[in-house]
Amino acid sequence: MATSKPILISGAGLASLLLAQSLRQSNIPFTIFERDASFIFRAQGYRLRLSAEGLDAIEAVLDAEQWKRFWDTCGKTGGVGFTAYNPLTAEVTENTVPEGLASRGGKVVGIARGDMRRLFADGLEELIEWNKHVTGYQLTDDGVKAVFSDGTTSVEGSLLVGGEGIYSKVAKQVSGGRIKVYDTGARGIHGQAPTTAFKGLGEGVFRLTDESRPDGLVFIITNVRSGDMDNPDIEFGWTLGGQPGVIRAPNDDYTIVGNEAAKIAKALTKDWHPRFKPLFDEMNEKEAAFWKITCSTPSGVPEWPNEPRVTVIGDAAHSMTPAGGLGANTAVRDSELLGRLLREAGGYKDGVTAAYEKAMRVYASAAVHESYTTATKGFGINIDEKTTPTV
Ligand SMILES: Cc1cc2nc3c(=O)[nH]c(=O)nc-3n(C[C@H](O)[C@H](O)[C@H](O)COP(=O)(O)OP(=O)(O)OC[C@H]3O[C@@H](n4cnc5c(N)ncnc54)[C@H](O)[C@@H]3O)c2cc1C
């Protein structure tokens, strides 16, 4: 039977916020619990490439006005695939990847992660409880409560949705430890620079791979749109990655943001061709941020006995490497699917989470597998499900 107890959502990331938009339109009550004290948009400038499936899911959830704002904010880049360069010589090494990157209107569609989060948060600010670090849940006779790190619990909800990213405790608890996130050992740095620094590249999506280092390869991926190239007040981002062992944050602290990360990116690219050097020489050091390349079980989202009142969405259910640009696209599909099933059921009902998990496992397992396979070739990573450490 439908109930008016709120749906509890853990984390205010991309997947959670889009689910919340869907629930709001269905008049289903919900509360979001976020660990941070407020929205932090710094170091979130890296660009998400949106696939046709991802765009369809977002369009299906947002109302017409929100969707227009979202679509207008997306960058649209010409070209059908990656152009790959040797960054030392500036020679083209290949010009496309097998899959087309264009998703709508023959363009590669992308948006900065911070912008996507801001747009998804539209009208939800009052419904987020900040400084709430979710560490698990307690089932009650007729519902569920989120448990916080200070030992307190939330109000009773009809359902708890864990959307708190790769370190999700809700995912661990509900799956009995079956959902695992492997640390591939590969590390990355996100950076941003004024658009004028990208003039040497021209418009397109680019991958530069430096294979000359004895300790392993270093690559960057970036996306350059036309239009803004003469305005130094606008920044584009790039994502730099290194094979295991190449990039090390001071004291192995990958939460560091700012010039420590910028310094390492500059050192790794110091011998790169003058055509690409401005991306690093002119970078906005404050926005530089480390990240770990993690991936959930490459063979697919595991099965666990369904708990009707608890489920997981986004990276909490299926984290993947940035290869293939599938993580956020898969996360928004979860939000659309779970939101739609809850709307059709008129709110929480027994069977909704089982139906969601059954459908999600199919497309999410394919995405994790594709991302992992692409990363084994492109980033030189390897996961042994028995021996690779988990996060
Ligand atoms: C460099 C890089 C490039 C990428 N490029 C692409 C791309 O091109 N295309 C693509 O589709 N994907 C890409 N991704 C992946 C994409 O960013 C993620 O898949 C997506 O952000 C997942 O969204 P989410 O809502 O599940 O988790 P997140 O966005 O990580 O949100 C989790 C939220 O939960 C909060 N939280 C964490 N722990 C707790 C807790 N215990 N209690 C309460 N709140 C908590 C966090 O503060 C955060 O707000 C990329 C990732 C990286 C790192």
The ligand as an ORCA input file, in Angstrom:
! r2SCAN-3c Opt
* xyz 0 1
  C      37.676     12.898    -13.775
  C      36.352     12.246    -13.993
  C      35.750     12.332    -15.263
  C      34.476     11.763    -15.467
  N      33.913     11.876    -16.720
  C      32.672     11.363    -16.938
  C      32.024     11.512    -18.228
  O      32.558     12.095    -19.194
  N      30.777     10.989    -18.383
  C      30.140     10.326    -17.361
  O      29.011      9.855    -17.575
  N      30.724     10.184    -16.138
  C      31.960     10.679    -15.883
  N      32.543     10.556    -14.648
  C      31.792      9.855    -13.564
  C      30.760     10.731    -12.841
  O      31.349     11.901    -12.315
  C      30.104      9.917    -11.709
  O      29.665      8.684    -12.197
  C      28.882     10.657    -11.098
  O      29.280     11.864    -10.496
  C      28.171      9.760    -10.049
  O      27.123     10.462     -9.453
  P      26.560     10.007     -8.026
  O      25.420     10.915     -7.746
  O      26.345      8.556     -7.983
  O      27.741     10.277     -6.992
  P      28.437     11.641     -6.605
  O      28.250     12.651     -7.675
  O      29.808     11.267     -6.172
  O      27.611     12.173     -5.338
  C      27.682     11.591     -4.075
  C      27.192     12.614     -3.049
  O      27.073     11.980     -1.779
  C      27.723     12.759     -0.781
  N      28.184     11.819      0.250
  C      29.278     11.017      0.195
  N      29.321     10.237      1.304
  C      28.235     10.560      2.048
  C      27.708     10.076      3.281
  N      28.337      9.106      3.955
  N      26.574     10.615      3.742
  C      25.914     11.597      3.049
  N      26.365     12.098      1.881
  C      27.498     11.574      1.374
  C      28.837     13.467     -1.519
  O      29.280     14.605     -0.841
  C      28.139     13.788     -2.855
  O      27.401     14.976     -2.774
  C      33.813     11.089    -14.410
  C      34.430     10.995    -13.151
  C      35.681     11.561    -12.933
  C      36.334     11.462    -11.572
*
